[in-house]
């Protein structure tokens, strides 16, 4: 996987703040996935919760 550039990291952090920060849109930040053990692109249980309206994903 290619390295993420500094400008991309800054942009991602700004988006996270917009969605989760004070005065933001009220979403919950779950974690930085690349630091999670057994990381994969699709989390079935989380997707089921999202689709049934029990959680909001950022």
PyMOL Python script that loads the backbone (N, CA, C, O; Angstrom):
from pymol import cmd

cmd.read_pdbstr("""\
ATOM      1  N   UNK A   1       0.852  -1.171   0.000  1.00  0.00           N
ATOM      2  CA  UNK A   1       0.000   0.000   0.000  1.00  0.00           C
ATOM      3  C   UNK A   1       0.898   1.233   0.000  1.00  0.00           C
ATOM      4  O   UNK A   1       1.854   1.291   0.772  1.00  0.00           O
ATOM      5  N   UNK A   2       0.611   2.218  -0.847  1.00  0.00           N
ATOM      6  CA  UNK A   2       1.452   3.418  -0.901  1.00  0.00           C
ATOM      7  C   UNK A   2       1.325   4.239   0.384  1.00  0.00           C
ATOM      8  O   UNK A   2       0.300   4.214   1.065  1.00  0.00           O
ATOM      9  N   UNK A   3       2.388   4.956   0.685  1.00  0.00           N
ATOM     10  CA  UNK A   3       2.380   5.822   1.858  1.00  0.00           C
ATOM     11  C   UNK A   3       1.378   6.959   1.656  1.00  0.00           C
ATOM     12  O   UNK A   3       1.205   7.454   0.543  1.00  0.00           O
ATOM     13  N   UNK A   4       0.736   7.358   2.723  1.00  0.00           N
ATOM     14  CA  UNK A   4      -0.186   8.484   2.672  1.00  0.00           C
ATOM     15  C   UNK A   4       0.620   9.763   2.823  1.00  0.00           C
ATOM     16  O   UNK A   4       1.458   9.872   3.717  1.00  0.00           O
ATOM     17  N   UNK A   5       0.371  10.720   1.960  1.00  0.00           N
ATOM     18  CA  UNK A   5       1.117  11.967   2.009  1.00  0.00           C
ATOM     19  C   UNK A   5       0.644  12.823   3.179  1.00  0.00           C
ATOM     20  O   UNK A   5      -0.460  12.641   3.694  1.00  0.00           O
ATOM     21  N   UNK A   6       1.497  13.760   3.588  1.00  0.00           N
ATOM     22  CA  UNK A   6       1.171  14.645   4.706  1.00  0.00           C
ATOM     23  C   UNK A   6      -0.090  15.454   4.410  1.00  0.00           C
ATOM     24  O   UNK A   6      -0.929  15.624   5.294  1.00  0.00           O
ATOM     25  N   UNK A   7      -0.237  15.950   3.193  1.00  0.00           N
ATOM     26  CA  UNK A   7      -1.424  16.746   2.853  1.00  0.00           C
ATOM     27  C   UNK A   7      -2.696  15.895   2.915  1.00  0.00           C
ATOM     28  O   UNK A   7      -3.753  16.389   3.307  1.00  0.00           O
ATOM     29  N   UNK A   8      -2.597  14.620   2.530  1.00  0.00           N
ATOM     30  CA  UNK A   8      -3.759  13.736   2.612  1.00  0.00           C
ATOM     31  C   UNK A   8      -4.140  13.491   4.067  1.00  0.00           C
ATOM     32  O   UNK A   8      -5.325  13.481   4.400  1.00  0.00           O
ATOM     33  N   UNK A   9      -3.153  13.295   4.935  1.00  0.00           N
ATOM     34  CA  UNK A   9      -3.414  13.104   6.366  1.00  0.00           C
ATOM     35  C   UNK A   9      -4.096  14.333   6.958  1.00  0.00           C
ATOM     36  O   UNK A   9      -5.043  14.204   7.733  1.00  0.00           O
ATOM     37  N   UNK A  10      -3.623  15.515   6.601  1.00  0.00           N
ATOM     38  CA  UNK A  10      -4.236  16.752   7.103  1.00  0.00           C
ATOM     39  C   UNK A  10      -5.685  16.861   6.637  1.00  0.00           C
ATOM     40  O   UNK A  10      -6.560  17.250   7.410  1.00  0.00           O
ATOM     41  N   UNK A  11      -5.935  16.521   5.385  1.00  0.00           N
ATOM     42  CA  UNK A  11      -7.296  16.575   4.850  1.00  0.00           C
ATOM     43  C   UNK A  11      -8.196  15.581   5.573  1.00  0.00           C
ATOM     44  O   UNK A  11      -9.326  15.914   5.928  1.00  0.00           O
ATOM     45  N   UNK A  12      -7.707  14.371   5.792  1.00  0.00           N
ATOM     46  CA  UNK A  12      -8.498  13.374   6.503  1.00  0.00           C
ATOM     47  C   UNK A  12      -8.818  13.844   7.919  1.00  0.00           C
ATOM     48  O   UNK A  12      -9.938  13.655   8.394  1.00  0.00           O
ATOM     49  N   UNK A  13      -7.850  14.451   8.595  1.00  0.00           N
ATOM     50  CA  UNK A  13      -8.076  14.947   9.951  1.00  0.00           C
ATOM     51  C   UNK A  13      -9.107  16.077   9.968  1.00  0.00           C
ATOM     52  O   UNK A  13      -9.920  16.155  10.889  1.00  0.00           O
ATOM     53  N   UNK A  14      -9.084  16.953   8.959  1.00  0.00           N
ATOM     54  CA  UNK A  14     -10.085  18.027   8.874  1.00  0.00           C
ATOM     55  C   UNK A  14     -11.486  17.446   8.675  1.00  0.00           C
ATOM     56  O   UNK A  14     -12.447  17.926   9.276  1.00  0.00           O
ATOM     57  N   UNK A  15     -11.603  16.428   7.844  1.00  0.00           N
ATOM     58  CA  UNK A  15     -12.906  15.797   7.610  1.00  0.00           C
ATOM     59  C   UNK A  15     -13.405  15.139   8.900  1.00  0.00           C
ATOM     60  O   UNK A  15     -14.583  15.252   9.239  1.00  0.00           O
ATOM     61  N   UNK A  16     -12.527  14.466   9.605  1.00  0.00           N
ATOM     62  CA  UNK A  16     -12.906  13.835  10.876  1.00  0.00           C
ATOM     63  C   UNK A  16     -13.412  14.886  11.855  1.00  0.00           C
ATOM     64  O   UNK A  16     -14.428  14.675  12.518  1.00  0.00           O
ATOM     65  N   UNK A  17     -12.714  16.019  11.954  1.00  0.00           N
ATOM     66  CA  UNK A  17     -13.159  17.100  12.836  1.00  0.00           C
ATOM     67  C   UNK A  17     -14.522  17.642  12.418  1.00  0.00           C
ATOM     68  O   UNK A  17     -15.368  17.913  13.271  1.00  0.00           O
ATOM     69  N   UNK A  18     -14.741  17.801  11.125  1.00  0.00           N
ATOM     70  CA  UNK A  18     -16.022  18.289  10.627  1.00  0.00           C
ATOM     71  C   UNK A  18     -17.159  17.351  11.027  1.00  0.00           C
ATOM     72  O   UNK A  18     -18.242  17.800  11.403  1.00  0.00           O
ATOM     73  N   UNK A  19     -16.910  16.068  10.946  1.00  0.00           N
ATOM     74  CA  UNK A  19     -17.958  15.091  11.231  1.00  0.00           C
ATOM     75  C   UNK A  19     -18.145  14.816  12.719  1.00  0.00           C
ATOM     76  O   UNK A  19     -19.260  14.528  13.155  1.00  0.00           O
ATOM     77  N   UNK A  20     -17.065  14.900  13.510  1.00  0.00           N
ATOM     78  CA  UNK A  20     -17.132  14.451  14.906  1.00  0.00           C
ATOM     79  C   UNK A  20     -16.844  15.531  15.941  1.00  0.00           C
ATOM     80  O   UNK A  20     -17.205  15.371  17.107  1.00  0.00           O
ATOM     81  N   UNK A  21     -16.210  16.613  15.546  1.00  0.00           N
ATOM     82  CA  UNK A  21     -15.751  17.618  16.495  1.00  0.00           C
ATOM     83  C   UNK A  21     -16.869  18.480  17.054  1.00  0.00           C
ATOM     84  O   UNK A  21     -18.030  18.339  16.668  1.00  0.00           O
ATOM     85  N   UNK A  22     -16.507  19.382  17.972  1.00  0.00           N
ATOM     86  CA  UNK A  22     -17.474  20.326  18.524  1.00  0.00           C
ATOM     87  C   UNK A  22     -18.103  21.151  17.401  1.00  0.00           C
ATOM     88  O   UNK A  22     -17.401  21.685  16.542  1.00  0.00           O
ATOM     89  N   UNK A  23     -19.413  21.246  17.419  1.00  0.00           N
ATOM     90  CA  UNK A  23     -20.108  21.967  16.361  1.00  0.00           C
ATOM     91  C   UNK A  23     -20.185  21.190  15.060  1.00  0.00           C
ATOM     92  O   UNK A  23     -20.673  21.702  14.053  1.00  0.00           O
ATOM     93  N   UNK A  24     -19.704  19.948  15.080  1.00  0.00           N
ATOM     94  CA  UNK A  24     -19.717  19.114  13.876  1.00  0.00           C
ATOM     95  C   UNK A  24     -21.070  18.475  13.653  1.00  0.00           C
ATOM     96  O   UNK A  24     -22.082  18.950  14.167  1.00  0.00           O
ATOM     97  N   UNK A  25     -21.087  17.423  12.904  1.00  0.00           N
ATOM     98  CA  UNK A  25     -22.330  16.774  12.510  1.00  0.00           C
ATOM     99  C   UNK A  25     -22.801  15.690  13.469  1.00  0.00           C
ATOM    100  O   UNK A  25     -23.840  15.072  13.237  1.00  0.00           O
ATOM    101  N   UNK A  26     -22.054  15.450  14.540  1.00  0.00           N
ATOM    102  CA  UNK A  26     -22.518  14.536  15.575  1.00  0.00           C
ATOM    103  C   UNK A  26     -22.207  13.068  15.365  1.00  0.00           C
ATOM    104  O   UNK A  26     -22.780  12.216  16.044  1.00  0.00           O
ATOM    105  N   UNK A  27     -21.325  12.757  14.453  1.00  0.00           N
ATOM    106  CA  UNK A  27     -20.966  11.360  14.237  1.00  0.00           C
ATOM    107  C   UNK A  27     -19.951  10.897  15.276  1.00  0.00           C
ATOM    108  O   UNK A  27     -19.222  11.710  15.844  1.00  0.00           O
ATOM    109  N   UNK A  28     -19.907   9.606  15.520  1.00  0.00           N
ATOM    110  CA  UNK A  28     -18.927   9.011  16.416  1.00  0.00           C
ATOM    111  C   UNK A  28     -17.738   8.521  15.604  1.00  0.00           C
ATOM    112  O   UNK A  28     -17.903   7.842  14.591  1.00  0.00           O
ATOM    113  N   UNK A  29     -16.530   8.874  16.060  1.00  0.00           N
ATOM    114  CA  UNK A  29     -15.312   8.399  15.398  1.00  0.00           C
ATOM    115  C   UNK A  29     -14.947   7.068  16.029  1.00  0.00           C
ATOM    116  O   UNK A  29     -14.674   7.009  17.228  1.00  0.00           O
ATOM    117  N   UNK A  30     -14.936   6.008  15.252  1.00  0.00           N
ATOM    118  CA  UNK A  30     -14.761   4.669  15.806  1.00  0.00           C
ATOM    119  C   UNK A  30     -13.307   4.340  16.097  1.00  0.00           C
ATOM    120  O   UNK A  30     -13.034   3.768  17.153  1.00  0.00           O
ATOM    121  N   UNK A  31     -12.391   4.653  15.260  1.00  0.00           N
ATOM    122  CA  UNK A  31     -10.949   4.510  15.458  1.00  0.00           C
ATOM    123  C   UNK A  31     -10.275   4.578  14.112  1.00  0.00           C
ATOM    124  O   UNK A  31     -10.936   4.542  13.074  1.00  0.00           O
ATOM    125  N   UNK A  32      -8.974   4.674  14.124  1.00  0.00           N
ATOM    126  CA  UNK A  32      -8.215   4.625  12.887  1.00  0.00           C
ATOM    127  C   UNK A  32      -8.021   3.151  12.544  1.00  0.00           C
ATOM    128  O   UNK A  32      -7.283   2.443  13.229  1.00  0.00           O
ATOM    129  N   UNK A  33      -8.677   2.696  11.497  1.00  0.00           N
ATOM    130  CA  UNK A  33      -8.737   1.263  11.190  1.00  0.00           C
ATOM    131  C   UNK A  33      -7.384   0.639  10.887  1.00  0.00           C
ATOM    132  O   UNK A  33      -7.188  -0.546  11.155  1.00  0.00           O
ATOM    133  N   UNK A  34      -6.453   1.393  10.341  1.00  0.00           N
ATOM    134  CA  UNK A  34      -5.181   0.774   9.987  1.00  0.00           C
ATOM    135  C   UNK A  34      -4.426   0.297  11.224  1.00  0.00           C
ATOM    136  O   UNK A  34      -3.492  -0.496  11.107  1.00  0.00           O
ATOM    137  N   UNK A  35      -4.820   0.770  12.411  1.00  0.00           N
ATOM    138  CA  UNK A  35      -4.166   0.351  13.651  1.00  0.00           C
ATOM    139  C   UNK A  35      -4.878  -0.833  14.311  1.00  0.00           C
ATOM    140  O   UNK A  35      -4.428  -1.323  15.346  1.00  0.00           O
ATOM    141  N   UNK A  36      -5.973  -1.290  13.726  1.00  0.00           N
ATOM    142  CA  UNK A  36      -6.741  -2.388  14.290  1.00  0.00           C
ATOM    143  C   UNK A  36      -6.179  -3.749  13.881  1.00  0.00           C
ATOM    144  O   UNK A  36      -5.730  -3.940  12.751  1.00  0.00           O
ATOM    145  N   UNK A  37      -6.214  -4.668  14.809  1.00  0.00           N
ATOM    146  CA  UNK A  37      -5.801  -6.034  14.506  1.00  0.00           C
ATOM    147  C   UNK A  37      -6.843  -6.665  13.593  1.00  0.00           C
ATOM    148  O   UNK A  37      -8.030  -6.367  13.718  1.00  0.00           O
ATOM    149  N   UNK A  38      -6.429  -7.513  12.697  1.00  0.00           N
ATOM    150  CA  UNK A  38      -7.319  -8.178  11.731  1.00  0.00           C
ATOM    151  C   UNK A  38      -8.090  -7.165  10.890  1.00  0.00           C
ATOM    152  O   UNK A  38      -9.282  -7.341  10.642  1.00  0.00           O
ATOM    153  N   UNK A  39      -7.420  -6.119  10.459  1.00  0.00           N
ATOM    154  CA  UNK A  39      -8.045  -5.079   9.673  1.00  0.00           C
ATOM    155  C   UNK A  39      -8.488  -5.632   8.315  1.00  0.00           C
ATOM    156  O   UNK A  39      -7.740  -6.356   7.658  1.00  0.00           O
ATOM    157  N   UNK A  40      -9.688  -5.289   7.911  1.00  0.00           N
ATOM    158  CA  UNK A  40     -10.178  -5.651   6.589  1.00  0.00           C
ATOM    159  C   UNK A  40     -11.085  -4.537   6.090  1.00  0.00           C
ATOM    160  O   UNK A  40     -11.513  -3.692   6.877  1.00  0.00           O
ATOM    161  N   UNK A  41     -11.376  -4.523   4.828  1.00  0.00           N
ATOM    162  CA  UNK A  41     -12.146  -3.442   4.231  1.00  0.00           C
ATOM    163  C   UNK A  41     -13.628  -3.504   4.581  1.00  0.00           C
ATOM    164  O   UNK A  41     -14.327  -2.501   4.438  1.00  0.00           O
ATOM    165  N   UNK A  42     -14.121  -4.635   5.029  1.00  0.00           N
ATOM    166  CA  UNK A  42     -15.552  -4.795   5.259  1.00  0.00           C
ATOM    167  C   UNK A  42     -15.786  -5.487   6.598  1.00  0.00           C
ATOM    168  O   UNK A  42     -15.305  -6.600   6.811  1.00  0.00           O
ATOM    169  N   UNK A  43     -16.507  -4.849   7.485  1.00  0.00           N
ATOM    170  CA  UNK A  43     -16.848  -5.426   8.785  1.00  0.00           C
ATOM    171  C   UNK A  43     -18.331  -5.784   8.752  1.00  0.00           C
ATOM    172  O   UNK A  43     -19.185  -4.901   8.832  1.00  0.00           O
ATOM    173  N   UNK A  44     -18.637  -7.060   8.636  1.00  0.00           N
ATOM    174  CA  UNK A  44     -20.016  -7.498   8.433  1.00  0.00           C
ATOM    175  C   UNK A  44     -20.931  -7.078   9.575  1.00  0.00           C
ATOM    176  O   UNK A  44     -22.013  -6.549   9.319  1.00  0.00           O
ATOM    177  N   UNK A  45     -20.532  -7.296  10.834  1.00  0.00           N
ATOM    178  CA  UNK A  45     -21.398  -6.953  11.966  1.00  0.00           C
ATOM    179  C   UNK A  45     -21.661  -5.451  12.008  1.00  0.00           C
ATOM    180  O   UNK A  45     -22.785  -5.022  12.273  1.00  0.00           O
ATOM    181  N   UNK A  46     -20.636  -4.661  11.751  1.00  0.00           N
ATOM    182  CA  UNK A  46     -20.815  -3.216  11.774  1.00  0.00           C
ATOM    183  C   UNK A  46     -21.735  -2.767  10.640  1.00  0.00           C
ATOM    184  O   UNK A  46     -22.558  -1.872  10.831  1.00  0.00           O
ATOM    185  N   UNK A  47     -21.606  -3.369   9.482  1.00  0.00           N
ATOM    186  CA  UNK A  47     -22.463  -3.024   8.353  1.00  0.00           C
ATOM    187  C   UNK A  47     -23.920  -3.384   8.652  1.00  0.00           C
ATOM    188  O   UNK A  47     -24.827  -2.638   8.282  1.00  0.00           O
ATOM    189  N   UNK A  48     -24.151  -4.511   9.312  1.00  0.00           N
ATOM    190  CA  UNK A  48     -25.514  -4.890   9.673  1.00  0.00           C
ATOM    191  C   UNK A  48     -26.120  -3.870  10.629  1.00  0.00           C
ATOM    192  O   UNK A  48     -27.284  -3.498  10.474  1.00  0.00           O
ATOM    193  N   UNK A  49     -25.345  -3.409  11.622  1.00  0.00           N
ATOM    194  CA  UNK A  49     -25.833  -2.394  12.548  1.00  0.00           C
ATOM    195  C   UNK A  49     -26.131  -1.099  11.812  1.00  0.00           C
ATOM    196  O   UNK A  49     -27.149  -0.457  12.070  1.00  0.00           O
ATOM    197  N   UNK A  50     -25.259  -0.714  10.904  1.00  0.00           N
ATOM    198  CA  UNK A  50     -25.450   0.511  10.134  1.00  0.00           C
ATOM    199  C   UNK A  50     -26.738   0.433   9.316  1.00  0.00           C
ATOM    200  O   UNK A  50     -27.525   1.379   9.290  1.00  0.00           O
ATOM    201  N   UNK A  51     -26.940  -0.680   8.663  1.00  0.00           N
ATOM    202  CA  UNK A  51     -28.105  -0.826   7.794  1.00  0.00           C
ATOM    203  C   UNK A  51     -29.412  -0.935   8.569  1.00  0.00           C
ATOM    204  O   UNK A  51     -30.471  -0.604   8.036  1.00  0.00           O
ATOM    205  N   UNK A  52     -29.358  -1.387   9.800  1.00  0.00           N
ATOM    206  CA  UNK A  52     -30.571  -1.468  10.613  1.00  0.00           C
ATOM    207  C   UNK A  52     -30.769  -0.208  11.454  1.00  0.00           C
ATOM    208  O   UNK A  52     -31.708  -0.131  12.247  1.00  0.00           O
ATOM    209  N   UNK A  53     -29.880   0.788  11.283  1.00  0.00           N
ATOM    210  CA  UNK A  53     -30.072   2.068  11.933  1.00  0.00           C
ATOM    211  C   UNK A  53     -29.598   2.154  13.371  1.00  0.00           C
ATOM    212  O   UNK A  53     -29.975   3.090  14.076  1.00  0.00           O
ATOM    213  N   UNK A  54     -28.788   1.214  13.833  1.00  0.00           N
ATOM    214  CA  UNK A  54     -28.348   1.238  15.233  1.00  0.00           C
ATOM    215  C   UNK A  54     -27.079   2.027  15.457  1.00  0.00           C
ATOM    216  O   UNK A  54     -26.748   2.323  16.605  1.00  0.00           O
ATOM    217  N   UNK A  55     -26.360   2.380  14.417  1.00  0.00           N
ATOM    218  CA  UNK A  55     -25.127   3.126  14.593  1.00  0.00           C
ATOM    219  C   UNK A  55     -24.879   3.984  13.362  1.00  0.00           C
ATOM    220  O   UNK A  55     -25.437   3.732  12.294  1.00  0.00           O
ATOM    221  N   UNK A  56     -24.035   5.001  13.521  1.00  0.00           N
ATOM    222  CA  UNK A  56     -23.622   5.832  12.385  1.00  0.00           C
ATOM    223  C   UNK A  56     -22.128   5.627  12.236  1.00  0.00           C
ATOM    224  O   UNK A  56     -21.384   5.650  13.216  1.00  0.00           O
ATOM    225  N   UNK A  57     -21.704   5.431  11.026  1.00  0.00           N
ATOM    226  CA  UNK A  57     -20.303   5.109  10.746  1.00  0.00           C
ATOM    227  C   UNK A  57     -19.592   6.309  10.161  1.00  0.00           C
ATOM    228  O   UNK A  57     -20.109   6.987   9.273  1.00  0.00           O
ATOM    229  N   UNK A  58     -18.409   6.559  10.666  1.00  0.00           N
ATOM    230  CA  UNK A  58     -17.568   7.628  10.102  1.00  0.00           C
ATOM    231  C   UNK A  58     -16.311   6.997   9.571  1.00  0.00           C
ATOM    232  O   UNK A  58     -15.444   7.695   9.046  1.00  0.00           O
TER     233      UNK A  58
END
""", "prot")
cmd.dss("prot")
cmd.show_as("cartoon", "prot")
cmd.util.cbc("prot")
cmd.orient("prot")
